[in-house]
Amino acid sequence: MRAFHLIVSCSENLVIGRDGKLPWSIPEDQQFFRRQTAGQIVLMGRVGFATWPGATAEGRRSVLVSAHPWEEASRMPTVTAPNFPAALEAAAALPGEIYICGGERIYREAMAHPAVGLLYLTLVHATVDGDTHFPDWRQRFPRELAKRDSSDERWNYSFLTLAR
């Protein structure tokens, strides 16, 4: 099995979403995410795919995990798989690096998988309300390979590259 990476933006209290959306808007993080995944494979769940119009832009090949594919996915250049293992197998057949882009259940399965490689984490230094959470990564990704702190008018955050 090919190695794959996780890419996520989460708060100190592990929140990654609220009502199907990010609980913050950080342009620098959005630019990082787009640059990192451009021309690569993005594997995600139905909610992430439905709320990200750029999932197939900039040369991305998207793999959608959904037990119930819907009409929109069939009209886009997207591979649909019924579960995470099948999606990972489909992604491995495509050219490029594989990035897991959520949601919560998919991140949990990916973190437990033996082929997980790096974690690209934008850590938002805040406690926010939300209904979707990222699994605690600290024990699974203890090695910090890179860190860059940044901020905008509303948020302080760090870009981290972590390894097992």
Buried (B, 14 or more C-beta within 10 A) or exposed (E): EBEBBBBBBBBEEBBBBBEEEBBBEBEBBBEBBEEBBBEBBBBBBBBBBBBBEBBBEEEBBBBBBBEEBEEEBEEEEBBBBEEBEBBBEBBBEBEBBBBBBBBBBBBBBBBEBEEBBBBBBBBBEBEBEBEBBBBEBEEBBEEEEEEEEBEEEEBEBBBBBBBE
